[in-house]
Amino acid sequence: MEQKCTYDGGQSDFFAFSSGRPQQHVFQTAGTWQVESASRYEYWVETQIRHITVDRPNAAQRKDFRAKVTSLASATMEVHYAESDAFSASRTRRDIMADPVDELALLFVLEGSLHARLGDHHALSLGPDDFYLYDAGYPQRLEFSRNRIVQFDLCRRKLTAACGGRTPQPAVITDALRRSGLTSMLRLQLSQFPHAYYGLTPQERMVMQSATESLALTVISAALLSDRQATVNGLHLAEAARRYIHLNLDNPEFDTSDIARNLGCSRATLYRAFQLTGVSVAGYIREQRLQKLYQMLRNPLERRPISALAPLCGLYDIPNVSQMFRKRFGMSPSEARRSEMNPAVI
């Protein structure tokens, strides 16, 4: 049974999702072609958007706004395939306090772009094949170009259970799905909506929807687990690299290629491992060489000239060494030798 609703006092053959989820099975297509050009933007916002504040229309949107959406929904689930012109929307902390809804939606970008800013700092730029978890509990701003997007609503309880007891942050899910080899399966499944659903009975559609939900939760869970394992492996690799670096600080042929070759990994893998520690490979090597030179200069029994000590630390360009040393410690190597300051810490 297809549910009907009332819009502007008239009977319509579509359900307005701005009012929430339907209580009965709905499978429908609605669009702005149903109204005059000058009313299309407001019509779209008032009938299809909820729990986020859409920007006021600009001149182009007031003149015309083209959008359509095919939706499958019931009281417990919801999926939409939408095509629309560009628009932007925000959900502020004040909105969250005034309207504390518990809604999650996985957005799959088929065409166009989505720029998401979470709170005051974190920003994401998404394009075709990317995923974004819209969590109504986060303040955020979303800016859509002209787009084609599949929105698949998720149950927070199920997602939390699948992800080890807490809901991951949107950026974490986006990054994990970008790296996972399983994500292609989810892309393929979602890209079949709504075409694969035509001709099915309501019961068959719900079976398809349940299978898609299970796949989405499984892929997200596996992607996050893979990311966590990659983090652990990366930290172990970074520690092994640090030990190797300390053993080879005075080696003039020593570089990132040498480290990667001896650890049995690619340079790209080595770089990613060090990113987890917040410092680059080259930055860590430079710091350790400067620290070694500093400690040798602070040793009262070490009287060899600086030009002889620097190469023992893997520092061969003496004029450049003095500049790096002063930038790092605020004094020249000669001043460090005379200084009574405490040794610097790494």
C-alpha positions in Angstrom: 0.0 0.0 0.0 1.5 3.4 -1.0 1.0 6.1 1.5 -0.3 9.5 0.5 0.1 12.9 2.2 -1.1 16.4 2.0 1.0 19.4 0.8 -0.3 22.9 0.8 -3.8 21.7 1.4 -4.0 19.4 -1.6 -3.9 15.6 -2.0 -0.6 14.4 -3.4 0.6 11.0 -4.4 3.9 11.3 -2.6 5.0 11.3 1.0 6.8 14.4 2.4 9.9 13.1 4.2 10.4 16.5 5.8 7.7 15.3 8.3 9.6 12.2 9.3 9.4 8.6 8.3 6.1 7.1 7.0 4.2 4.5 9.0 3.6 2.4 6.0 5.6 1.2 3.0 6.5 3.9 0.6 8.3 3.6 -2.8 8.0 6.8 -4.8 9.6 9.4 -7.0 9.1 13.1 -6.4 10.6 16.1 -7.9 10.5 19.9 -8.4 8.9 19.5 -11.8 5.6 19.4 -9.9 5.6 23.1 -9.2 6.5 26.4 -11.0 10.1 27.3 -11.4 10.2 30.1 -8.9 8.8 27.9 -6.1 10.9 24.8 -6.7 13.7 25.5 -4.1 11.3 26.1 -1.3 9.1 23.2 -2.4 12.2 20.9 -2.3 13.3 22.1 1.2 9.8 22.0 2.7 8.9 18.5 1.4 12.2 16.6 1.4 14.7 18.0 4.0 14.6 17.5 7.7 16.7 18.1 10.8 19.2 20.4 9.0 18.8 24.1 8.0 19.1 24.7 4.3 20.6 28.1 3.2 18.3 30.8 1.9 18.1 30.6 -1.9 20.5 32.6 -4.1 19.4 34.3 -7.3 19.8 31.2 -9.4 17.9 29.0 -7.0 15.1 31.5 -6.7 14.8 31.4 -10.5 14.8 27.7 -10.8 15.9 24.6 -8.9 15.9 21.1 -10.3 15.8 18.1 -8.1 14.2 14.7 -7.9 14.4 11.8 -5.4 13.3 8.2 -5.5 12.6 6.9 -2.0 12.0 3.6 -0.3 10.9 3.8 3.3 8.9 2.4 6.2 8.7 3.2 9.9 12.1 1.5 10.5 14.2 2.1 7.4 14.8 4.7 4.6 16.9 5.0 1.4 16.9 7.7 -1.2 18.4 8.2 -4.6 18.6 12.0 -5.2 19.6 14.2 -8.1 19.7 18.0 -7.4 21.2 21.3 -8.2 23.8 22.7 -5.8 22.7 23.7 -2.3 24.1 24.1 1.2 22.8 23.3 4.7 24.0 23.5 8.3 23.2 22.0 11.6 24.5 24.0 14.5 24.9 23.3 18.2 21.8 25.3 18.8 19.9 23.2 16.3 21.1 20.1 18.1 19.9 21.3 21.5 16.6 22.4 20.1 16.0 19.3 18.0 18.0 16.4 19.5 17.2 13.7 17.0 19.0 10.5 16.7 19.6 10.1 13.0 22.4 8.6 11.0 22.6 8.5 7.2 25.4 7.1 5.0 25.7 9.3 1.9 27.2 7.7 -1.2 28.4 10.2 -3.8 27.7 9.0 -7.3 28.4 12.3 -9.1 29.4 15.8 -8.0 31.1 16.8 -4.8 30.3 17.3 -1.2 32.3 19.5 1.2 31.6 18.8 4.8 32.9 20.9 7.7 32.5 19.3 11.1 32.4 21.8 14.0 35.0 24.6 13.7 38.0 22.6 12.4 37.7 19.3 10.6 36.8 19.5 6.9 36.3 16.8 4.3 36.1 17.1 0.5 34.3 14.2 -1.1 33.8 13.2 -4.7 32.4 10.3 -6.7 32.6 6.9 -4.9 33.2 8.5 -1.5 31.0 8.0 1.6 30.0 10.4 4.3 28.3 9.5 7.5 25.7 12.2 8.4 25.3 12.2 12.1 22.7 14.6 13.4 24.5 14.7 16.7 27.4 16.7 15.2 27.4 20.4 14.3 28.3 20.5 10.6 28.0 22.3 7.3 27.4 20.5 4.1 27.9 22.1 0.7 26.7 20.0 -2.3 27.5 20.8 -5.9 25.1 19.5 -8.5 25.0 15.9 -7.5 23.7 12.4 -7.6 23.7 10.8 -4.2 22.3 7.7 -2.5 21.3 8.2 1.1 21.0 5.1 3.2 19.8 5.6 6.8 21.4 3.5 9.5 20.3 2.4 13.0 22.7 3.9 15.5 22.3 0.9 17.9 23.3 -1.5 15.1 26.2 0.6 13.9 27.4 1.1 17.4 27.3 -2.7 18.0 29.1 -3.3 14.8 31.8 -0.8 15.6 32.8 -2.1 19.1 30.4 -0.1 21.3 30.6 3.4 20.0 29.6 5.4 16.9 32.7 6.4 14.9 33.2 10.0 13.9 32.2 10.8 10.3 35.7 11.5 9.1 36.9 8.2 10.5 34.3 6.3 8.5 35.1 8.2 5.3 38.8 7.5 5.6 38.4 3.9 6.5 36.0 3.2 3.6 38.4 5.0 1.2 41.1 2.5 2.1 39.1 -0.7 2.4 39.0 -3.2 -0.5 35.5 -4.2 0.6 34.0 -0.8 -0.1 33.6 -1.7 -3.8 30.9 -4.2 -2.8 29.0 -1.6 -0.9 29.3 0.8 -3.8 27.9 -1.8 -6.2 25.0 -2.6 -3.9 24.0 1.0 -3.4 24.4 2.0 -7.0 21.7 -0.5 -7.9 19.1 1.6 -6.1 16.4 2.2 -7.3 16.7 0.4 -10.6 16.9 -3.1 -9.1 13.9 -2.5 -6.9 11.4 -1.9 -9.7 9.1 -4.8 -10.3 9.6 -6.2 -6.8 6.9 -6.6 -4.2 7.0 -4.5 -1.0 8.2 -7.6 0.9 11.0 -8.2 -1.6 12.1 -4.6 -1.4 12.3 -4.9 2.3 14.4 -8.0 2.0 16.8 -6.1 -0.4 16.9 -3.2 2.1 17.7 -5.5 5.0 20.5 -7.2 3.0 21.9 -3.8 2.1 21.9 -2.7 5.7 23.7 -5.9 6.8 26.3 -5.4 4.0 26.8 -1.7 5.0 27.4 -2.6 8.7 29.7 -5.4 7.8 31.8 -3.3 5.4 32.1 -0.4 7.8 33.0 -2.7 10.7 35.6 -4.5 8.6 37.1 -1.2 7.3 37.5 0.2 10.8 39.0 -3.0 12.1 41.5 -3.0 9.2 42.3 0.6 10.0 42.9 -0.2 13.6 45.1 -3.2 12.7 47.0 -1.0 10.2 47.6 1.5 12.9 49.0 -1.1 15.3 51.2 -2.5 12.5 52.3 1.0 11.5 53.3 1.9 15.1 55.3 -1.4 15.3 57.0 -0.5 12.0 57.8 3.0 13.1 59.4 1.7 16.3 61.5 -0.8 14.3 62.5 2.0 12.0 63.5 4.2 14.9 65.8 1.5 16.3 67.4 1.1 12.9 67.8 4.8 12.6 69.7 5.0 15.9 72.1 2.3 14.8 72.9 4.1 11.5 73.0 7.8 12.3 76.6 8.1 11.2 76.1 6.2 7.9 76.5 8.7 5.0 74.5 6.4 2.7 71.7 6.1 5.1 68.3 7.3 3.8 64.6 6.4 3.7 65.1 3.9 0.9 67.7 2.1 3.0 65.4 2.0 6.0 62.5 0.6 3.9 64.7 -2.0 2.2 66.1 -3.3 5.5 62.6 -3.4 7.1 61.1 -5.2 4.1 58.5 -2.5 3.3 57.9 0.2 0.7 58.9 3.8 1.3 55.1 4.7 1.1 54.4 2.2 3.9 57.2 3.7 5.9 55.9 7.2 5.4 52.4 6.2 6.5 53.8 4.5 9.6 55.6 7.7 10.7 52.5 9.8 10.0 50.9 7.9 12.9 53.6 9.3 15.2 53.1 12.9 14.0 56.6 13.3 12.5 58.1 12.6 9.1 61.0 10.1 8.6 63.4 12.8 7.5 62.3 15.0 10.4 63.0 12.2 12.9 66.4 11.4 11.4 67.4 15.1 11.5 66.3 15.5 15.1 68.2 12.4 16.2 71.4 13.5 14.5 71.2 16.9 16.1 70.4 15.5 19.5 73.4 13.1 19.2 75.7 16.1 18.3 74.3 18.1 21.2 75.0 15.3 23.7 78.5 14.9 22.4 79.1 18.7 22.7 77.8 18.6 26.3 80.2 15.8 27.3 83.1 17.5 29.2 85.4 14.7 28.2 84.8 15.2 24.5 87.3 17.7 23.1 87.4 16.9 19.4 86.5 19.8 17.1 82.9 20.2 15.9 84.0 19.5 12.4 85.1 16.0 13.5 82.0 15.3 15.7 79.4 16.3 13.1 80.2 13.5 10.6 80.0 11.0 13.5 76.3 12.0 13.7 75.7 11.8 10.0 76.0 15.6 9.5 78.5 16.5 6.8 77.6 20.0 5.6 79.2 21.9 8.4 77.8 25.4 7.6 74.3 24.0 7.2 74.8 22.0 10.5 75.4 25.3 12.4 72.2 26.8 11.0 70.1 23.7 11.8 71.7 23.5 15.2 70.9 27.1 16.1 67.4 26.8 14.8 66.8 23.7 16.9 68.5 24.7 20.2 68.7 28.5 20.0 72.5 28.5 20.1 75.5 27.6 17.9 77.4 24.3 18.4 80.2 26.3 20.0 77.9 28.0 22.4 76.4 24.6 23.3 79.8 23.3 24.2 80.4 26.2 26.5 76.9 26.2 27.9 76.0 25.0 31.4 72.3 24.4 30.4 70.7 21.1 31.0 70.7 18.7 28.0 67.7 19.1 25.7 65.2 16.3 25.6 63.8 14.7 22.5 
